[in-house]
Amino acid sequence: MGNKPVRIGNQAYEHIQNDVYGQVLVSLLPLFVDSRLIQEDKVHLLPLVKRILKKIESTMDEPDAGLWEFRNKAQLHSYTFLFHWAGSKAGLKIAEMYKDYEMISNAEKLVKQSIKRIESCYDEERGVYTQAAGVSNLDASLLQLVTMNYLDPSSERAQKHVKVLEEALKTDEGLFYRYKHADDFGKPETTFLICAFWYVEALAYLGRMEEAIEIFEKLISYSNHLGLLSEDVEAKNGSQWGNFPQAYSHV
C-alpha cells in the first residue's frame, strides 16, 4: 500500500511510567512463593524489595505518562494505582514470609493508600473506573481490575465495570480500542489487540466462557500467514497496523 516506516527510535524512554515499580514486585513474587523454585534462600533480595516499595511510596501522587505513554499530558492514572496496589500486596506477602514487621507495616500502609487512590477514579454514576483521577475518559487497560483480582469477579461492581467498558470501547467484531478520546495523534482509528485479549480474560473471570472462547478464536484469525500478530487491527477490514510483530499481542 506504499506505507513506509514512520520513524526509528521511540520517545517513550523519556516518559515517566510509575506502574513499573509494581510490575517488578509482581514479577519478583514467584521467586519467593513458588515452592517449585528451590534455589538458595532469597533473603539477599529483600533490600531490593524494600527499595521498590519506597519508590511506590515516593511516586504515589506523581502524575505520569501512563501505560499508553501520552506525550502531551501527565495524569494520576488508575492503571498506575492498580500496580501500586499489586506491588504493595506482593511486597506484603514477601515481608510476611520473612516476618519483617517494619516492612509488613509499610506494605500494609501502601496497600491502603493505593486502594484509596483507585477508588478516587470510580465514576459512581456510570458504575465504571475511569482512566485517571478527575477525568471521564475510559480505558481498556482497566479490564485488569478484574483479572488482577482487585475487583471480585462475582461482584456486581466488576460485572458493571466490564459492561460499561465493552459498551464504550468494543467493536462488533469483539476488538477493543485502548480509549476513544483524542490523544496527541488525534482520535484512535485502530483497535489494540492486547486490549481484546484482556477482554477475553475478563470474560473468563466473569464466567462468560462461551463468549470468551468465541472472541479468542476470532482474535487469533487476525494473524498473518506466518501466525504473527500486529499491535493494532483495523476493525472493519481486519488489516494489521502499528508495530509488527508485536510481542504483547502474542503474550
C-alpha positions in Angstrom: 0.0 0.0 0.0 3.0 2.3 -0.2 3.4 2.6 3.6 6.9 3.1 4.9 8.3 3.0 8.5 7.3 6.2 10.3 10.4 6.6 12.4 13.3 4.8 14.0 13.5 5.0 17.8 10.9 5.6 20.5 10.3 8.7 22.6 8.9 6.5 25.4 12.4 6.3 27.1 11.8 9.9 28.2 8.4 9.2 29.8 7.7 8.6 33.5 5.7 5.4 33.9 5.3 4.7 37.6 3.4 1.4 37.3 6.8 -0.2 36.6 7.7 -0.5 40.3 4.6 -2.6 41.0 5.2 -4.6 37.8 8.7 -5.5 39.1 7.4 -6.6 42.5 4.6 -8.7 40.9 7.3 -10.3 38.8 9.6 -11.0 41.7 6.9 -12.6 43.9 7.1 -16.1 42.4 10.8 -16.3 43.2 9.7 -16.2 46.9 6.4 -18.1 47.0 6.6 -20.7 44.2 7.6 -23.9 46.0 9.0 -25.3 42.7 11.8 -22.8 42.8 14.2 -24.4 45.3 17.3 -22.3 44.9 19.1 -20.8 47.9 17.2 -18.5 50.3 16.2 -15.2 48.7 16.9 -13.1 51.7 19.6 -11.2 49.8 16.7 -9.8 47.6 14.9 -8.2 50.5 16.8 -4.8 50.2 15.7 -4.6 46.6 12.0 -5.3 47.5 12.2 -2.6 50.2 13.8 -0.1 47.8 11.0 -0.7 45.3 8.3 -0.3 47.9 10.0 3.0 48.8 9.7 4.1 45.1 6.0 3.2 45.1 5.6 5.4 48.2 7.5 8.3 46.7 5.7 8.3 43.4 2.2 7.5 44.6 0.9 11.0 43.9 3.2 11.8 40.9 1.3 12.2 37.6 2.8 10.1 34.9 2.5 9.3 31.2 0.7 6.1 31.9 0.7 2.8 30.2 -0.1 4.3 26.8 2.8 6.9 27.0 0.8 10.1 26.5 3.2 12.8 25.2 1.1 15.8 25.9 -0.3 15.3 29.4 0.5 13.7 32.8 -2.3 12.2 34.9 -2.9 10.2 38.0 -3.6 7.0 36.2 -5.9 4.3 37.6 -3.6 1.7 35.9 -0.6 3.0 37.7 -2.5 3.0 41.0 -3.5 -0.7 40.3 0.1 -1.6 40.1 1.0 0.4 43.2 -1.7 -1.9 44.9 -0.5 -5.1 43.3 3.2 -4.3 44.0 2.4 -3.4 47.6 0.4 -6.7 48.0 3.4 -8.6 46.6 5.7 -6.8 49.0 3.4 -7.6 51.9 3.5 -11.4 51.1 7.3 -11.3 50.9 7.5 -9.4 54.2 5.2 -11.9 55.9 7.3 -14.8 54.7 10.4 -13.3 56.5 8.4 -11.9 59.5 9.9 -8.4 58.7 7.4 -6.4 60.8 8.6 -3.0 59.7 8.2 -4.0 56.1 4.8 -5.5 56.8 3.6 -2.3 58.3 4.9 -0.2 55.4 3.4 -2.5 52.7 0.0 -2.6 54.5 0.0 1.2 54.6 0.8 1.4 50.8 -2.0 -1.1 50.0 -4.5 1.1 51.8 -3.2 4.2 50.1 -3.4 2.6 46.7 -7.0 1.4 47.3 -8.0 4.9 48.3 -6.5 6.3 45.1 -8.0 3.7 42.8 -11.4 4.4 44.3 -10.9 8.1 43.7 -11.2 7.2 40.0 -14.6 5.4 40.3 -17.5 7.1 38.5 -20.4 6.3 40.7 -23.0 7.4 38.2 -21.8 5.2 35.3 -20.5 2.4 37.5 -17.0 2.3 36.0 -13.4 3.2 36.9 -12.1 6.0 34.6 -8.7 6.3 33.1 -7.4 8.8 35.7 -8.4 10.8 38.7 -10.7 13.7 37.8 -11.3 12.6 34.1 -14.3 10.9 32.5 -12.3 9.1 29.8 -12.5 5.3 29.8 -9.5 2.9 29.3 -9.4 -0.8 28.3 -6.4 -1.4 30.5 -8.7 -1.2 33.4 -10.2 -4.6 32.4 -7.3 -5.7 34.6 -9.0 -4.5 37.7 -10.9 -7.8 37.3 -8.2 -10.1 36.0 -5.8 -9.0 38.8 -8.4 -9.6 41.4 -8.7 -6.1 42.6 -12.4 -6.4 41.9 -14.2 -9.7 42.9 -15.3 -11.1 39.5 -18.6 -12.3 41.1 -19.4 -8.8 42.3 -22.0 -6.5 40.8 -19.3 -3.8 40.6 -17.0 -6.0 38.4 -19.8 -7.0 36.1 -21.0 -3.4 35.7 -17.4 -2.1 35.1 -16.8 -4.6 32.3 -20.2 -3.9 30.8 -19.6 -0.2 30.6 -16.1 -0.7 29.1 -17.4 -3.1 26.4 -20.3 -0.8 25.5 -17.9 2.2 25.1 -14.8 0.5 23.6 -15.7 -2.8 22.0 -16.4 -3.2 18.3 -19.0 -5.5 16.8 -16.1 -7.9 15.9 -15.0 -8.2 19.5 -12.0 -6.0 19.1 -11.2 -3.3 21.6 -10.0 0.3 21.4 -7.5 1.4 24.1 -9.6 4.5 24.5 -11.8 6.6 22.3 -10.7 10.2 23.2 -8.2 12.1 21.2 -4.6 11.9 22.2 -1.6 13.7 20.8 -2.0 11.9 17.4 -5.8 12.6 17.2 -8.7 10.2 17.7 -7.7 6.5 17.6 -8.5 4.8 14.3 -7.5 1.3 15.0 -8.1 -1.2 17.8 -5.4 -2.7 20.1 -5.1 -6.5 20.1 -3.7 -6.7 23.7 -6.9 -5.0 24.9 -9.1 -7.5 23.2 -7.1 -10.3 24.8 -7.5 -8.7 28.2 -11.3 -8.5 27.4 -11.3 -12.3 26.7 -9.6 -12.9 30.0 -12.0 -10.7 31.9 -15.0 -12.6 30.3 -13.5 -15.8 31.6 -13.1 -14.4 35.1 -16.8 -13.3 35.0 -17.9 -16.8 33.9 -18.8 -15.8 30.4 -16.8 -18.7 28.9 -18.6 -19.2 25.6 -18.2 -15.6 24.7 -14.6 -15.7 25.7 -13.8 -18.7 23.5 -15.7 -17.3 20.5 -13.9 -13.9 20.7 -10.5 -15.5 21.3 -10.9 -17.7 18.2 -11.8 -14.6 16.2 -8.8 -12.7 17.5 -6.2 -15.3 16.5 -7.6 -15.1 13.0 -6.1 -11.7 12.7 -2.6 -13.1 12.4 -0.9 -13.3 9.1 0.1 -16.4 7.1 3.0 -17.0 9.5 0.8 -16.7 12.6 2.3 -13.3 13.5 0.2 -10.6 15.2 0.5 -6.9 14.9 -0.1 -4.3 17.6 -3.3 -2.8 16.0 -6.1 -4.1 13.9 -8.5 -2.0 11.7 -11.8 -3.4 12.9 -13.8 -3.2 9.6 -11.3 -4.9 7.3 -9.0 -6.8 9.7 -5.8 -5.2 8.4 -2.7 -5.1 10.6 -1.4 -1.8 11.8 1.2 -0.5 14.3 4.3 -2.3 15.5 4.7 -5.7 13.8 5.2 -8.3 15.1 4.1 -7.2 18.5 5.3 -9.3 21.5 2.5 -8.5 23.9 -0.2 -9.4 21.3 1.3 -12.8 21.4 1.8 -13.0 25.1 
